[in-house]
Amino acid sequence: MTKHAFTKSIKLLVAATSLVAINVFAQAYPAKPIRMIVPFPPGGGNDVIARFVARKLAVRLGQPVIIENKAGANGIVGLTAVVQSAPDGYTLGIAAAGPMAVNPSLYDKLPYNPITDFAPITNMVNYPLLLVTHPSVPAKNMRELLALAKEKPGTLFYASPGNGNSGHLAGELLNSLAKVNTVHVPYKGQGPATADLLAGQVQMLYSSIPSVLPMVQQGRLNALAIGSAKRLSSMPNVPTIAESGVPGYEAYSWIGLVAPANTPKEIVTRLNREVVEILKEKDTGEELLNQGAIPVADTPEHFAGYIKDEITKWGAIVKSANIKLD
């Protein structure tokens, strides 16, 4: 055997051995509990979805999936912990719209790059934002609200849980697309923002559905329109903002699942398959829709592209509205 042939044989043997090792690793995964980091406090939408999926994922994988809440700095603390973890499939992270798509425009420097530092697994759900108003607002539908905003610019105030959050950006997106001037009023959290809306101190709020649905049902708030591309089956009488005079309008708070970059593709594929199947179960879909969430369950490649598109979309809004942190 020539030296060249011998070298080629060694390379083929190494490649074959590596392939076998990868396949064995993939088949053995998972061999221990999995940690799922939620970069927000317990009880919020991100935490609820994470625990819902983790419970079902644990059954499918035959290993516990342990939720670890690491809140702080608009999700930066938790996502940094994900990035710093070993890329072995045993640490996963909840990736939300704010930390992944908005933070890059709000912060001059982040300890993570949302595009290169993560291995996207799937976008699990979209939470379309519902536009609600105080009953004292004379506009009873979205078209009337737009007419009022154009007739009296700067007189309609919308609350949000703070500068740079999804509710704030939803309002600025409306201002940009509809060419109106509604005024943002930031609060320190969803609770104070909703309380002032109920008191009539502000006129509008863009919110996830579960947070305001009881007040809508009680007649204390009016549901004018929703930020999804299509009407929700759970709220068929509430039109979309897009069909109500603002073509192209979509505003979601989304919740996806990621792993550290360089996590083996076989592991990412396995996790994607399991989570997608969970989200496509009939009882899962019904429960999520009742919570105002739309199951997505896409591929890692599609989710990666979606993250890039969201960074571009919301970055433009942050820049045009000159949004600054509190």
C-alpha positions as CSV (number, residue, x, y, z in Angstrom):
1,M,0.0,0.0,0.0
2,T,1.4,3.4,-1.0
3,K,1.8,6.2,1.6
4,H,-1.0,8.2,-0.1
5,A,-3.4,5.2,0.0
6,F,-2.5,4.5,3.6
7,T,-3.2,8.2,4.6
8,K,-6.5,8.1,2.7
9,S,-7.5,4.9,4.5
10,I,-6.8,6.4,7.9
11,K,-8.9,9.5,7.1
12,L,-11.8,7.3,6.0
13,L,-11.5,5.3,9.2
14,V,-11.5,8.4,11.3
15,A,-14.5,9.8,9.5
16,A,-16.4,6.5,9.8
17,T,-15.5,6.3,13.5
18,S,-16.7,9.9,14.1
19,L,-20.0,9.2,12.3
20,V,-20.6,6.1,14.4
21,A,-19.8,8.2,17.6
22,I,-22.2,10.9,16.6
23,N,-25.0,8.3,15.8
24,V,-24.4,6.6,19.2
25,F,-24.4,9.9,21.0
26,A,-27.7,10.9,19.2
27,Q,-29.3,7.6,20.1
28,A,-28.2,7.8,23.7
29,Y,-29.5,11.3,24.1
30,P,-30.8,12.2,26.6
31,A,-29.0,10.3,29.3
32,K,-29.6,12.8,32.1
33,P,-32.0,15.6,33.0
34,I,-32.3,18.6,30.7
35,R,-32.2,22.2,32.0
36,M,-34.5,24.8,30.3
37,I,-33.6,28.3,31.2
38,V,-36.4,30.9,31.2
39,P,-35.0,34.5,31.1
40,F,-38.0,35.9,33.0
41,P,-39.7,35.5,36.4
42,P,-42.1,32.6,37.1
43,G,-45.8,33.1,36.2
44,G,-45.5,35.1,33.0
45,G,-46.4,33.9,29.5
46,N,-42.8,32.7,28.7
47,D,-42.7,30.7,32.0
48,V,-46.2,29.2,31.4
49,I,-45.4,28.0,27.9
50,A,-42.0,26.7,29.0
51,R,-43.5,24.6,31.8
52,F,-46.3,23.4,29.5
53,V,-43.8,22.1,26.9
54,A,-41.3,20.9,29.4
55,R,-43.8,18.7,31.1
56,K,-44.8,16.9,27.9
57,L,-41.2,16.9,26.6
58,A,-40.0,15.1,29.7
59,V,-42.5,12.2,29.0
60,R,-41.3,11.9,25.4
61,L,-37.6,12.0,26.2
62,G,-37.8,9.8,29.3
63,Q,-35.8,12.4,31.3
64,P,-36.8,15.3,33.6
65,V,-36.8,18.7,32.0
66,I,-36.1,21.2,34.7
67,I,-37.2,24.8,34.5
68,E,-34.7,27.4,35.7
69,N,-35.9,31.0,35.9
70,K,-33.0,33.4,35.4
71,A,-34.6,36.8,35.1
72,G,-32.9,40.2,34.7
73,A,-32.0,43.0,32.3
74,N,-34.7,42.4,29.7
75,G,-33.8,38.7,29.4
76,I,-30.1,39.3,29.0
77,V,-29.1,37.4,32.2
78,G,-30.9,34.2,31.2
79,L,-29.8,34.1,27.6
80,T,-26.2,34.8,28.6
81,A,-26.4,31.7,30.8
82,V,-27.6,29.7,27.8
83,V,-24.7,30.9,25.6
84,Q,-22.2,30.0,28.3
85,S,-23.5,26.5,28.7
86,A,-22.0,23.4,27.0
87,P,-23.5,22.8,23.5
88,D,-24.5,19.2,24.4
89,G,-28.3,19.4,24.3
90,Y,-28.6,19.4,28.1
91,T,-29.2,23.2,28.4
92,L,-32.0,24.8,26.4
93,G,-33.3,28.4,26.5
94,I,-36.6,30.2,26.0
95,A,-36.1,32.8,23.3
96,A,-38.6,35.6,23.3
97,A,-39.1,38.5,21.0
98,G,-37.8,41.1,23.3
99,P,-34.4,39.6,24.2
100,M,-33.8,38.2,20.8
101,A,-35.2,40.8,18.4
102,V,-35.5,44.1,20.2
103,N,-32.5,44.1,22.6
104,P,-30.0,44.3,19.7
105,S,-31.4,47.7,18.9
106,L,-31.8,48.9,22.5
107,Y,-28.3,48.1,23.7
108,D,-25.0,49.3,22.3
109,K,-23.4,46.0,23.3
110,L,-24.9,42.6,24.3
111,P,-23.1,39.6,25.8
112,Y,-24.7,37.4,23.1
113,N,-25.4,37.6,19.4
114,P,-29.0,36.4,18.7
115,I,-28.0,35.1,15.3
116,T,-24.7,33.4,15.8
117,D,-24.7,32.4,19.5
118,F,-27.7,30.1,19.4
119,A,-28.9,27.0,17.6
120,P,-32.6,27.7,16.9
121,I,-34.9,24.7,17.6
122,T,-38.4,26.0,16.9
123,N,-40.7,29.0,17.4
124,M,-43.3,27.4,19.7
125,V,-46.0,30.1,19.9
126,N,-47.0,33.6,18.8
127,Y,-48.9,35.8,21.2
128,P,-50.7,38.3,19.1
129,L,-51.2,41.6,20.9
130,L,-54.8,42.7,21.6
131,L,-55.5,46.5,21.4
132,V,-57.9,47.4,24.2
133,T,-59.4,50.8,25.1
134,H,-61.1,52.4,28.0
135,P,-65.0,52.6,27.5
136,S,-64.8,56.4,27.6
137,V,-63.0,56.4,24.3
138,P,-65.6,57.4,21.7
139,A,-64.2,55.2,19.0
140,K,-65.9,51.8,19.2
141,N,-63.9,50.1,16.4
142,M,-60.4,50.3,14.9
143,R,-61.4,52.5,11.9
144,E,-63.1,55.0,14.2
145,L,-60.0,55.0,16.4
146,L,-57.7,55.7,13.5
147,A,-60.0,58.6,12.4
148,L,-60.0,60.0,15.9
149,A,-56.2,59.7,16.0
150,K,-55.9,61.6,12.8
151,E,-58.4,64.2,13.7
152,K,-56.8,64.9,17.1
153,P,-53.1,63.9,16.9
154,G,-51.3,63.6,20.2
155,T,-54.4,63.2,22.3
156,L,-54.6,59.4,22.5
157,F,-52.3,57.9,25.1
158,Y,-51.4,54.2,25.2
159,A,-49.8,52.5,28.2
160,S,-47.1,49.8,28.3
161,P,-45.1,47.9,30.9
162,G,-42.0,49.9,30.0
163,N,-39.9,51.4,27.2
164,G,-38.9,48.9,24.5
165,N,-41.3,46.1,25.4
166,S,-43.6,44.5,22.8
167,G,-46.6,46.7,23.8
168,H,-44.6,49.9,23.3
169,L,-43.3,48.7,19.9
170,A,-46.8,47.6,18.8
171,G,-48.0,51.2,19.3
172,E,-45.0,52.7,17.4
173,L,-45.7,50.2,14.6
174,L,-49.2,51.5,14.4
175,N,-48.0,55.1,14.4
176,S,-45.6,54.3,11.6
177,L,-47.9,52.3,9.3
178,A,-51.1,54.3,9.9
179,K,-49.4,57.7,9.9
180,V,-50.9,58.7,13.2
181,N,-49.6,60.2,16.5
182,T,-50.6,58.2,19.6
183,V,-48.5,58.9,22.7
184,H,-46.7,56.2,24.6
185,V,-46.8,56.2,28.4
186,P,-44.4,53.7,30.0
187,Y,-45.1,52.1,33.4
188,K,-43.1,49.8,35.6
189,G,-44.9,46.6,34.7
190,Q,-48.1,45.3,33.3
191,G,-50.1,45.7,36.5
192,P,-49.7,49.5,36.9
193,A,-50.3,50.0,33.2
194,T,-53.5,48.1,33.3
195,A,-54.6,49.8,36.5
196,D,-54.3,53.2,34.9
197,L,-56.1,52.1,31.8
198,L,-59.0,50.8,33.9
199,A,-59.0,54.2,35.8
200,G,-59.2,56.1,32.5
201,Q,-55.8,57.8,33.0
202,V,-54.7,56.5,29.6
203,Q,-56.9,55.4,26.7
204,M,-55.2,52.4,25.1
205,L,-53.1,49.3,25.8
206,Y,-51.6,46.6,23.5
207,S,-51.5,43.4,25.6
208,S,-51.3,39.7,25.5
209,I,-54.9,38.3,25.6
210,P,-54.8,36.4,28.9
211,S,-53.8,39.6,30.8
212,V,-56.9,41.6,29.8
213,L,-59.5,39.0,28.6
214,P,-61.4,38.9,32.0
215,M,-61.8,42.7,31.9
216,V,-63.0,42.6,28.3
217,Q,-65.6,40.0,29.2
218,Q,-66.7,42.1,32.2
219,G,-67.2,45.2,29.9
220,R,-64.5,47.2,31.7
221,L,-62.4,47.4,28.6
222,N,-63.2,47.3,24.9
223,A,-61.3,44.9,22.5
224,L,-60.9,46.8,19.3
225,A,-58.6,44.7,17.2
226,I,-55.8,42.1,17.3
227,G,-52.3,42.2,15.9
228,S,-52.4,38.7,14.3
229,A,-52.4,38.1,10.5
230,K,-55.8,36.3,10.8
231,R,-58.6,36.4,13.3
232,L,-58.4,34.0,16.2
233,S,-60.9,31.2,16.3
234,S,-61.2,31.8,20.0
235,M,-62.2,35.5,19.3
236,P,-63.9,35.4,15.9
237,N,-65.7,38.7,16.4
238,V,-62.5,40.7,17.0
239,P,-61.0,41.9,13.7
240,T,-57.3,42.2,12.9
241,I,-55.6,45.6,12.9
242,A,-54.5,44.8,9.3
243,E,-58.1,44.3,8.0
244,S,-59.2,47.4,9.9
245,G,-57.3,50.0,7.9
246,V,-53.6,49.2,8.5
247,P,-52.5,46.7,5.9
248,G,-49.4,44.7,6.8
249,Y,-49.7,45.3,10.5
250,E,-48.6,42.3,12.6
251,A,-47.5,42.5,16.2
252,Y,-46.6,39.4,18.2
253,S,-44.8,38.5,21.3
254,W,-43.3,35.1,20.3
255,I,-41.8,32.4,22.4
256,G,-39.3,30.0,20.9
257,L,-36.8,27.3,22.0
258,V,-33.0,27.5,21.4
259,A,-29.8,25.7,22.4
260,P,-26.2,27.0,22.5
261,A,-24.5,27.4,19.2
262,N,-22.7,24.2,18.0
263,T,-25.2,21.9,19.6
264,P,-25.0,18.7,17.4
265,K,-27.4,18.9,14.6
266,E,-28.8,15.4,15.4
267,I,-29.8,16.7,18.9
268,V,-31.4,19.9,17.5
269,T,-33.4,17.7,15.0
270,R,-34.5,15.4,17.7
271,L,-35.7,18.2,19.9
272,N,-37.4,20.0,17.0
273,R,-39.3,16.8,16.1
274,E,-40.5,16.2,19.7
275,V,-41.6,19.8,20.4
276,V,-43.3,20.1,17.0
277,E,-45.3,17.0,17.7
278,I,-46.2,18.3,21.1
279,L,-47.5,21.5,19.7
280,K,-49.5,19.7,17.0
281,E,-51.4,17.6,19.5
282,K,-55.1,18.5,19.4
283,D,-55.5,19.1,23.1
284,T,-52.3,21.2,23.1
285,G,-53.5,23.4,20.3
286,E,-56.9,24.0,21.9
287,E,-55.4,24.8,25.2
288,L,-52.9,27.3,23.7
289,L,-55.6,29.0,21.6
290,N,-57.7,29.4,24.7
291,Q,-54.8,31.2,26.3
292,G,-54.5,33.5,23.3
293,A,-51.4,31.8,21.9
294,I,-51.0,30.5,18.3
295,P,-49.0,27.3,18.0
296,V,-46.2,27.8,15.3
297,A,-44.0,24.7,15.4
298,D,-41.6,25.5,12.5
299,T,-38.2,24.1,11.5
300,P,-34.9,25.3,12.9
301,E,-34.1,26.9,9.6
302,H,-37.4,28.8,9.4
303,F,-37.0,29.9,13.0
304,A,-33.5,31.2,12.3
305,G,-34.8,33.3,9.3
306,Y,-37.7,34.6,11.4
307,I,-35.4,35.8,14.1
308,K,-33.4,37.7,11.5
309,D,-36.5,39.3,10.0
310,E,-37.8,40.3,13.5
311,I,-34.5,42.0,14.3
312,T,-34.7,44.0,11.1
313,K,-38.4,44.8,11.6
314,W,-38.2,46.0,15.2
315,G,-34.8,47.6,14.8
316,A,-36.3,49.9,12.2
317,I,-39.1,50.8,14.6
318,V,-36.7,51.4,17.5
319,K,-34.6,53.7,15.4
320,S,-37.5,55.7,13.8
321,A,-39.3,56.2,17.1
322,N,-35.9,57.0,18.9
323,I,-36.8,54.5,21.6
324,K,-34.5,54.6,24.7
325,L,-34.3,52.4,27.8
326,D,-35.8,53.7,31.0
